């Protein structure tokens, strides 16, 4: 996250040099077994590790991250399924629980793709549109629940169709004005909202390992309707997400993504198209720019691993992206575009399953951000 200094107590890196450590503690044995990865490739694997971070909004933050990966029926011809989680508490009595998953059943007959967020966490609000000020207007303290699930059925090879459900609730909201912030009109949804959307999605997906795709294609087109009969606000959302991955050489992959989100109706501020975050437009705070619509694209070269000679577990990546938000297509201004660029290191966590953990550093015209996650950004 932009403007966030992350200090990662990730003992995998420490354990990779375990020969220099004499202690035979449980932690060392656990991570040595993990790094050696001597288990059967078809065997499910589970990783859990602590994190420690600091941010101006939260003070010190202590967290715990986890990852579970497996093949359905332990058949490696099936696609690799993954479930990852993150939970944290802060010295300001804030908390959060995150879960994301991409689950494939045997022979990919069913595909479950979704995420869950439960958190009490401050959000920096900069206003709406590309002309919003570079300093945030207010710190929005609120309790948030987000549950999004796609239940997709294979209709032909690599093509899935199914239902999508999105539930978002923002409650106990307080806008705390930033120092010297100008007065501004509170956005729609500033008193809180509960919105439940139902829709349908069409997905083409031939990826075998969603955490590190070396050759593949993914495309999703989804429509979700939030009816005022079951929601605080009535609006529609269309999402288009296309990703392509191509090998350039044996250990080099070119990846690109084109993302579009298009909303119409009475959209609350927290469900507008939000630019920034750990996946798209890294370096910008999530929601630094927001509006009804967003078009964003990014490209990345991944060197997995680097030809270092002394180890085959360290990789790297360089990336760049551009994006814009706008109220409607009549007011789409391609002269108002944000950019993001950066690079990072990779560490091969599960050699047999080809899963890396990443540390990225991104630059923008407004600042920078550090990111630490398992799996690639997209």
C-alpha positions as CSV (number, residue, x, y, z in Angstrom):
1,X,0.0,0.0,0.0
2,X,1.3,3.4,-0.8
3,X,2.8,5.4,2.0
4,X,3.1,2.2,4.0
5,X,6.4,0.9,5.4
6,X,6.2,-2.9,5.7
7,X,8.6,-4.8,7.9
8,X,8.1,-8.5,7.0
9,X,9.1,-11.1,9.5
10,X,9.1,-13.8,7.0
11,X,11.2,-16.6,8.4
12,X,11.5,-18.4,5.1
13,X,14.3,-16.1,4.0
14,X,16.0,-16.6,7.3
15,X,15.6,-20.4,7.1
16,X,17.1,-20.5,3.6
17,X,20.4,-19.7,5.2
18,X,19.7,-22.2,8.0
19,X,23.1,-23.8,7.8
20,X,24.5,-20.8,9.6
21,X,22.0,-21.3,12.4
22,X,22.7,-24.0,15.0
23,X,19.3,-24.0,16.7
24,X,17.1,-27.0,15.9
25,X,13.9,-25.3,17.0
26,X,10.5,-26.2,15.7
27,X,10.4,-23.0,13.5
28,X,13.7,-23.9,11.8
29,X,12.7,-27.5,11.2
30,X,9.3,-26.3,9.8
31,X,10.8,-23.9,7.4
32,X,13.7,-26.2,6.4
33,X,11.2,-28.9,5.5
34,X,9.2,-26.4,3.6
35,X,12.2,-25.0,1.7
36,X,13.5,-28.5,0.9
37,X,10.1,-29.3,-0.6
38,X,10.9,-33.0,-0.6
39,X,7.2,-34.1,-0.4
40,X,5.2,-35.7,-3.2
41,X,4.3,-33.0,-5.7
42,X,0.6,-34.1,-5.5
43,X,0.5,-33.6,-1.7
44,X,-1.4,-30.5,-0.4
45,X,0.9,-27.9,1.2
46,X,0.2,-25.3,3.9
47,X,2.3,-22.3,4.9
48,X,1.7,-19.9,7.7
49,X,4.0,-16.9,8.6
50,X,3.9,-13.7,10.7
51,X,4.0,-10.1,9.4
52,X,4.7,-6.8,11.1
53,X,3.9,-3.5,9.5
54,X,3.6,0.2,10.2
55,X,1.3,2.7,8.6
56,X,0.3,6.3,9.6
57,X,-3.4,5.3,9.7
58,X,-2.9,2.3,11.9
59,X,0.3,2.6,13.9
60,X,1.9,-0.8,14.4
61,X,0.1,-3.7,12.8
62,X,0.7,-7.4,13.7
63,X,-0.6,-10.0,11.3
64,X,-0.6,-13.6,10.3
65,X,-0.7,-14.9,6.7
66,X,-1.4,-18.3,5.4
67,X,-1.6,-20.2,2.1
68,X,-3.0,-23.7,1.2
69,X,-2.5,-25.2,-2.2
70,X,-3.7,-28.5,-3.6
71,X,-4.7,-30.5,-6.6
72,X,-8.2,-32.0,-6.6
73,X,-8.0,-35.7,-5.9
74,X,-4.2,-35.2,-5.7
75,X,-4.2,-35.5,-9.5
76,X,-1.5,-33.1,-10.9
77,X,-3.3,-33.1,-14.3
78,X,-5.9,-31.0,-12.5
79,X,-5.4,-27.3,-12.0
80,X,-3.7,-26.1,-8.8
81,X,-6.2,-24.7,-6.3
82,X,-5.2,-22.0,-3.8
83,X,-6.7,-20.5,-0.6
84,X,-4.9,-17.7,1.1
85,X,-5.7,-15.7,4.2
86,X,-4.4,-12.7,6.1
87,X,-5.5,-11.5,9.5
88,X,-4.2,-8.4,11.5
89,X,-4.7,-6.3,14.5
90,X,-3.2,-2.9,15.3
91,X,-2.3,-0.8,18.3
92,X,-5.3,1.4,17.4
93,X,-7.7,-1.5,18.1
94,X,-8.3,-2.0,14.4
95,X,-8.6,-5.5,12.8
96,X,-9.0,-7.3,9.6
97,X,-9.5,-10.8,8.2
98,X,-9.0,-11.4,4.4
99,X,-9.5,-14.6,2.5
100,X,-9.1,-15.2,-1.3
101,X,-9.5,-18.4,-3.2
102,X,-9.4,-20.0,-6.7
103,X,-10.7,-23.5,-6.4
104,X,-11.1,-26.1,-9.2
105,X,-12.9,-29.4,-8.8
106,X,-11.8,-32.6,-10.5
107,X,-11.3,-32.0,-14.3
108,X,-12.3,-28.3,-13.7
109,X,-16.0,-29.2,-13.8
110,X,-16.6,-26.4,-11.3
111,X,-14.6,-23.2,-10.6
112,X,-15.1,-21.2,-7.5
113,X,-13.4,-17.8,-7.5
114,X,-13.9,-15.3,-4.7
115,X,-12.8,-13.2,-1.8
116,X,-13.9,-12.1,1.7
117,X,-13.0,-9.0,3.7
118,X,-13.9,-8.3,7.3
119,X,-12.2,-5.2,8.6
120,X,-12.3,-2.1,10.8
121,X,-9.7,-0.1,9.0
122,X,-9.3,3.6,8.0
123,X,-9.6,4.5,4.3
124,X,-8.1,7.7,2.9
125,X,-10.7,9.6,0.9
126,X,-9.3,11.9,-1.8
127,X,-12.5,12.8,-3.5
128,X,-13.9,11.7,-6.8
129,X,-12.3,11.9,-10.3
130,X,-8.9,12.4,-11.7
131,X,-8.8,16.0,-10.5
132,X,-9.0,15.0,-6.8
133,X,-6.2,16.6,-4.7
134,X,-3.0,14.8,-4.0
135,X,-3.5,15.2,-0.2
136,X,-6.4,13.2,1.2
137,X,-9.5,15.1,2.3
138,X,-10.5,12.8,5.1
139,X,-9.8,9.6,6.9
140,X,-12.8,7.4,6.8
141,X,-13.1,5.1,9.8
142,X,-15.7,2.3,9.2
143,X,-16.5,-1.3,9.6
144,X,-16.5,-3.1,6.3
145,X,-17.8,-6.5,5.1
146,X,-17.1,-7.6,1.6
147,X,-18.1,-11.1,0.2
148,X,-17.7,-11.8,-3.5
149,X,-18.2,-15.2,-5.0
150,X,-18.3,-16.7,-8.4
151,X,-19.8,-20.2,-8.9
152,X,-18.9,-21.2,-12.4
153,X,-19.6,-24.4,-14.4
154,X,-17.5,-25.6,-17.3
155,X,-19.5,-25.5,-20.5
156,X,-16.7,-26.5,-22.8
157,X,-12.9,-26.8,-22.5
158,X,-11.6,-23.8,-20.5
159,X,-14.9,-21.9,-20.8
160,X,-17.0,-21.3,-17.7
161,X,-20.4,-19.7,-17.0
162,X,-22.2,-19.1,-13.8
163,X,-23.6,-16.9,-11.1
164,X,-21.8,-14.0,-9.3
165,X,-22.8,-12.6,-5.9
166,X,-21.4,-9.5,-4.3
167,X,-22.3,-8.3,-0.8
168,X,-20.8,-5.1,0.6
169,X,-21.7,-3.4,3.9
170,X,-20.1,-0.2,5.2
171,X,-21.2,0.8,8.7
172,X,-20.3,3.0,11.6
173,X,-18.7,5.5,9.3
174,X,-16.9,8.6,10.5
175,X,-15.2,11.1,8.2
176,X,-12.3,12.6,10.0
177,X,-11.2,15.7,8.1
178,X,-7.5,15.9,7.3
179,X,-5.5,18.9,8.7
180,X,-6.1,22.0,6.6
181,X,-8.6,20.0,4.4
182,X,-11.0,22.2,2.4
183,X,-14.7,21.7,3.0
184,X,-16.3,19.3,0.6
185,X,-19.7,17.6,0.1
186,X,-19.8,14.2,1.6
187,X,-20.2,11.5,-1.1
188,X,-23.1,9.1,-1.6
189,X,-23.0,6.4,1.0
190,X,-21.3,8.5,3.6
191,X,-24.0,7.4,6.1
192,X,-23.3,3.8,5.4
193,X,-24.9,1.3,3.0
194,X,-25.6,-2.4,2.6
195,X,-25.7,-3.6,-1.0
196,X,-26.3,-7.1,-2.4
197,X,-25.7,-7.7,-6.1
198,X,-26.6,-10.7,-8.2
199,X,-25.4,-11.3,-11.7
200,X,-23.7,-13.6,-14.2
201,X,-20.2,-14.1,-15.5
202,X,-18.5,-15.7,-18.5
203,X,-14.9,-16.8,-17.9
204,X,-12.3,-18.3,-20.2
205,X,-9.4,-19.7,-18.2
206,X,-6.7,-22.0,-19.4
207,X,-4.3,-21.3,-16.5
208,X,-2.9,-24.3,-14.7
209,X,-1.3,-22.5,-11.8
210,X,-3.1,-19.2,-10.9
211,X,-0.2,-18.1,-8.6
212,X,2.4,-18.2,-11.3
213,X,1.2,-18.4,-14.9
214,X,3.9,-19.1,-17.4
215,X,1.8,-19.6,-20.5
216,X,-2.0,-18.9,-20.4
217,X,-5.0,-16.7,-21.0
218,X,-7.7,-15.5,-18.7
219,X,-10.7,-13.3,-19.5
220,X,-13.8,-12.5,-17.5
221,X,-16.9,-10.6,-18.5
222,X,-19.4,-10.1,-15.6
223,X,-22.6,-8.1,-15.0
224,X,-24.0,-7.5,-11.5
225,X,-27.2,-5.8,-10.6
226,X,-27.7,-4.2,-7.2
227,X,-31.5,-3.9,-6.8
228,X,-32.9,-1.2,-4.5
229,X,-35.3,-3.9,-3.3
230,X,-32.4,-5.6,-1.4
231,X,-29.8,-2.8,-1.4
232,X,-29.5,0.7,0.0
233,X,-28.7,1.9,-3.5
234,X,-29.6,0.7,-6.9
235,X,-26.9,0.5,-9.6
236,X,-25.3,-1.8,-12.2
237,X,-21.7,-2.9,-12.6
238,X,-19.9,-4.4,-15.6
239,X,-16.4,-5.8,-15.2
240,X,-14.1,-6.9,-17.9
241,X,-10.7,-8.4,-17.0
242,X,-8.4,-9.9,-19.6
243,X,-4.9,-11.3,-18.9
244,X,-2.3,-12.9,-21.2
245,X,0.9,-14.7,-20.3
246,X,3.5,-15.7,-22.8
247,X,7.0,-17.3,-22.3
248,X,9.8,-15.1,-23.9
249,X,12.5,-17.6,-23.0
250,X,12.9,-20.6,-20.7
251,X,12.7,-18.5,-17.5
252,X,11.2,-15.2,-18.7
253,X,7.5,-14.6,-18.9
254,X,5.7,-11.6,-20.4
255,X,2.3,-10.8,-18.7
256,X,-0.2,-8.2,-19.5
257,X,-3.7,-7.2,-18.2
258,X,-6.5,-5.0,-19.4
259,X,-9.1,-4.1,-16.8
260,X,-12.4,-2.2,-17.1
261,X,-15.0,-1.5,-14.5
262,X,-18.1,0.4,-15.6
263,X,-20.9,1.5,-13.1
264,X,-24.2,3.2,-13.7
265,X,-26.9,4.3,-11.3
266,X,-26.6,5.5,-7.7
267,X,-23.2,4.1,-6.8
268,X,-21.9,4.6,-3.2
269,X,-18.4,6.0,-2.8
270,X,-17.0,2.7,-1.5
271,X,-18.2,0.8,-4.6
272,X,-17.0,3.2,-7.3
273,X,-14.2,2.0,-9.5
274,X,-11.1,2.3,-7.3
275,X,-7.6,2.8,-8.7
276,X,-4.6,1.5,-6.8
277,X,-3.7,-1.4,-4.5
278,X,-1.4,-4.4,-4.5
279,X,-2.5,-5.8,-7.8
280,X,-3.3,-3.1,-10.4
281,X,-1.5,0.4,-10.4
282,X,0.8,-0.6,-7.6
283,X,2.2,2.5,-5.8
284,X,-1.2,4.2,-5.5
285,X,-3.2,3.9,-2.3
286,X,-6.4,1.9,-3.0
287,X,-9.0,4.4,-4.0
288,X,-6.5,7.3,-4.6
289,X,-8.6,7.9,-7.7
290,X,-12.2,6.8,-7.9
291,X,-15.2,7.4,-10.2
292,X,-18.0,5.5,-11.9
293,X,-15.7,4.0,-14.5
294,X,-12.1,2.9,-14.8
295,X,-9.9,1.6,-17.6
296,X,-6.5,0.3,-16.5
297,X,-3.7,-1.7,-18.1
298,X,-0.3,-3.1,-17.0
299,X,2.5,-5.2,-18.3
300,X,5.2,-7.2,-16.5
301,X,8.4,-9.1,-17.3
302,X,9.1,-11.9,-14.9
303,X,12.5,-13.6,-14.6
304,X,11.8,-16.8,-12.8
305,X,14.5,-17.6,-11.7
306,X,17.4,-15.3,-12.4
307,X,20.5,-17.0,-13.8
308,X,22.6,-16.4,-10.7
309,X,24.5,-19.6,-10.6
310,X,24.6,-20.1,-6.9
311,X,20.8,-20.5,-6.5
312,X,17.8,-21.1,-8.6
313,X,15.3,-19.8,-6.1
314,X,15.6,-16.0,-6.6
315,X,13.7,-14.2,-9.4
316,X,12.8,-10.7,-10.3
317,X,10.2,-8.7,-12.1
318,X,9.8,-5.2,-13.7
319,X,6.3,-3.7,-14.4
320,X,4.5,-0.7,-15.5
321,X,0.9,0.4,-15.9
322,X,-1.4,3.3,-16.8
323,X,-5.0,4.0,-15.8
324,X,-7.8,6.6,-15.6
325,X,-11.2,7.0,-14.0
326,X,-14.0,9.0,-15.4
327,X,-17.8,9.7,-14.7
328,X,-19.0,8.7,-18.1
329,X,-17.7,8.1,-21.6
330,X,-18.6,11.6,-22.7
331,X,-16.1,12.9,-20.1
332,X,-13.4,10.4,-20.7
333,X,-10.2,12.4,-21.0
334,X,-7.1,10.4,-22.1
335,X,-4.9,13.3,-21.2
336,X,-5.7,12.6,-17.5
337,X,-3.9,9.3,-17.0
338,X,-2.0,8.1,-14.0
339,X,1.1,5.9,-14.4
340,X,2.9,3.4,-12.2
341,X,6.2,1.6,-12.6
342,X,8.5,-0.5,-10.5
343,X,10.2,-3.8,-9.9
344,X,10.7,-6.5,-7.3
345,X,12.3,-9.6,-6.1
346,X,10.9,-13.1,-6.1
347,X,11.7,-16.1,-3.9
348,X,10.8,-19.7,-5.0
349,X,8.6,-20.9,-2.1
350,X,7.3,-24.3,-3.4
351,X,9.8,-25.5,-6.1
352,X,7.7,-28.4,-7.2
353,X,4.5,-26.3,-7.5
354,X,6.4,-23.3,-9.0
355,X,5.1,-20.8,-6.5
356,X,7.0,-17.6,-5.6
357,X,6.6,-15.0,-3.0
358,X,7.0,-11.4,-4.2
359,X,8.3,-8.1,-2.8
360,X,7.5,-5.2,-5.1
361,X,8.5,-1.6,-5.0
362,X,6.4,0.8,-7.2
363,X,6.9,4.4,-8.1
364,X,4.2,6.9,-9.2
365,X,4.2,10.7,-9.7
366,X,2.9,11.1,-6.2
367,X,5.0,8.6,-4.2
368,X,5.8,5.0,-3.8
369,X,4.7,1.8,-2.2
370,X,6.0,-1.6,-1.0
371,X,4.1,-4.8,-1.4
372,X,4.7,-8.3,0.0
373,X,2.5,-11.2,-1.1
374,X,2.5,-14.8,-2.2
375,X,1.9,-15.3,-5.9
376,X,2.1,-12.8,-8.7
377,X,0.1,-9.5,-8.8
378,X,-2.0,-10.9,-11.7
